Amino acid sequence: MNDYPNRPLIGVGVVVFKDDNVLLIRRGKPPREGQWSLPGGRQRLGERIEEAACREVREEAGIEIAVGPLLDVVDSITRDAQGGVQYHYTLVDFVAEWRAGEARAGHDAAEVVWAAPADLTLYGLWDETERIIALAQRKRSKP
């Protein structure tokens, strides 16, 4: 766990599609423990960001993906009650397509689900996560 870092940490988030459904994970560890989110996590030293995307999805959901284009870069900053920065991640978000495997919770994920677009509001997603998914849907629908 990286409570109270001395610098931002680089992470990756992945909007994975299988047909029109989006892969969501329920986070099993802080930050945002218990909340639904996109699969992703920290980039390792010497690892390309696209490799981190594939590894994190494999670890958290047990599936293989084809990473598509970059969607956006988002800051996720969590402050404690006194205003101190408890967590700071710079998240590099990609769109991806499912390629193989049966989604199952693993590593930092407590649960996984393929969510239909009409059901996304039921999961209490962070506003930025909703925005990134909408951006991925638009980018994916363009020829």
C-alpha positions as CSV (number, residue, x, y, z in Angstrom):
1,M,0.0,0.0,0.0
2,N,1.3,3.5,-0.8
3,D,-0.3,5.7,1.8
4,Y,1.1,9.2,1.9
5,P,3.5,9.0,-1.1
6,N,6.2,11.6,-1.7
7,R,5.3,11.8,-5.4
8,P,2.5,10.7,-7.8
9,L,2.5,7.1,-8.8
10,I,1.8,6.1,-12.4
11,G,-1.1,3.8,-12.9
12,V,-3.1,2.4,-15.8
13,G,-6.8,2.0,-16.2
14,V,-8.5,-0.1,-18.9
15,V,-11.9,0.1,-20.4
16,V,-12.3,-3.5,-21.7
17,F,-15.2,-4.4,-24.0
18,K,-16.7,-7.8,-24.7
19,D,-19.3,-7.1,-27.4
20,D,-20.9,-4.0,-25.9
21,N,-20.4,-4.9,-22.2
22,V,-17.7,-3.3,-20.1
23,L,-15.6,-5.1,-17.6
24,L,-15.8,-3.7,-14.0
25,I,-14.0,-4.9,-10.9
26,R,-14.9,-4.3,-7.3
27,R,-11.8,-3.1,-5.6
28,G,-10.5,-5.4,-2.9
29,K,-7.9,-3.0,-1.5
30,P,-7.5,0.8,-0.8
31,P,-7.9,3.3,-2.3
32,R,-11.6,3.0,-3.1
33,E,-11.8,-0.5,-1.5
34,G,-15.2,-2.0,-2.1
35,Q,-16.1,0.3,-4.9
36,W,-16.6,-0.7,-8.6
37,S,-14.0,0.6,-11.0
38,L,-12.1,-0.3,-14.1
39,P,-9.3,-2.9,-13.9
40,G,-5.9,-1.4,-13.6
41,G,-3.0,-0.7,-11.3
42,R,0.5,0.6,-11.0
43,Q,3.1,0.4,-13.7
44,R,6.3,-1.4,-12.9
45,L,9.8,-0.1,-13.5
46,G,10.9,-1.1,-17.0
47,E,7.4,-2.0,-18.1
48,R,5.8,-0.2,-21.0
49,I,2.4,1.2,-20.1
50,E,0.5,-1.0,-22.6
51,E,2.2,-4.0,-21.0
52,A,1.1,-2.8,-17.6
53,A,-2.5,-2.6,-19.0
54,C,-2.4,-6.2,-20.2
55,R,-0.8,-7.5,-17.0
56,E,-3.2,-5.7,-14.6
57,V,-6.3,-7.0,-16.5
58,R,-4.8,-10.5,-16.5
59,E,-4.0,-10.3,-12.7
60,E,-7.4,-8.7,-11.7
61,A,-9.8,-10.5,-14.1
62,G,-7.9,-13.5,-15.6
63,I,-8.5,-12.5,-19.2
64,E,-6.4,-11.5,-22.2
65,I,-7.0,-8.3,-24.1
66,A,-5.9,-6.3,-27.1
67,V,-5.0,-2.8,-26.0
68,G,-6.4,-0.1,-28.2
69,P,-5.8,3.7,-28.2
70,L,-5.1,6.0,-25.3
71,L,-8.2,7.6,-23.9
72,D,-7.0,10.2,-21.4
73,V,-4.8,10.8,-18.4
74,V,-6.6,11.4,-15.1
75,D,-5.3,12.4,-11.6
76,S,-6.8,10.4,-8.7
77,I,-5.9,12.2,-5.5
78,T,-7.3,11.1,-2.2
79,R,-6.9,13.5,0.8
80,D,-7.3,12.6,4.5
81,A,-9.4,14.6,6.9
82,Q,-6.6,17.1,7.5
83,G,-6.1,17.7,3.8
84,G,-2.9,15.6,3.4
85,V,-2.4,13.6,0.2
86,Q,-3.0,10.0,1.2
87,Y,-2.9,8.7,-2.4
88,H,-2.0,10.3,-5.7
89,Y,-2.1,8.3,-8.9
90,T,-1.7,9.6,-12.4
91,L,-3.8,7.2,-14.4
92,V,-3.2,6.5,-18.1
93,D,-6.5,5.1,-19.5
94,F,-6.8,2.9,-22.5
95,V,-9.6,1.2,-24.4
96,A,-9.2,-2.6,-25.0
97,E,-11.1,-5.5,-26.5
98,W,-11.5,-8.9,-24.8
99,R,-9.6,-11.6,-26.6
100,A,-9.7,-14.8,-24.4
101,G,-10.5,-16.2,-21.0
102,E,-13.3,-16.3,-18.5
103,A,-13.5,-13.2,-16.3
104,R,-12.9,-14.1,-12.6
105,A,-11.8,-12.0,-9.6
106,G,-8.1,-12.2,-8.8
107,H,-5.2,-10.2,-7.3
108,D,-6.7,-6.8,-6.1
109,A,-10.3,-7.5,-7.3
110,A,-13.0,-8.8,-5.0
111,E,-15.5,-9.3,-7.8
112,V,-15.7,-8.9,-11.6
113,V,-18.7,-8.3,-13.9
114,W,-19.4,-7.6,-17.5
115,A,-21.8,-4.6,-17.2
116,A,-24.3,-3.7,-19.9
117,P,-24.0,0.0,-20.9
118,A,-27.6,0.6,-19.6
119,D,-26.6,-0.8,-16.2
120,L,-23.4,1.2,-15.6
121,T,-25.2,3.7,-13.4
122,L,-26.1,0.9,-10.9
123,Y,-22.5,0.5,-9.9
124,G,-21.8,3.8,-8.2
125,L,-18.8,4.6,-10.4
126,W,-16.5,7.6,-9.8
127,D,-17.5,10.5,-12.1
128,E,-14.2,10.2,-13.9
129,T,-14.7,6.5,-14.5
130,E,-18.1,7.2,-16.0
131,R,-16.5,9.9,-18.2
132,I,-13.7,7.6,-19.4
133,I,-16.1,4.8,-20.2
134,A,-18.3,7.2,-22.3
135,L,-15.2,8.4,-24.1
136,A,-14.2,4.8,-24.8
137,Q,-17.7,4.1,-26.2
138,R,-17.4,7.1,-28.5
139,K,-13.9,6.3,-29.6
140,R,-14.8,2.6,-30.2
141,S,-17.9,3.5,-32.4
142,K,-15.8,5.7,-34.7
143,P,-14.6,3.8,-37.9
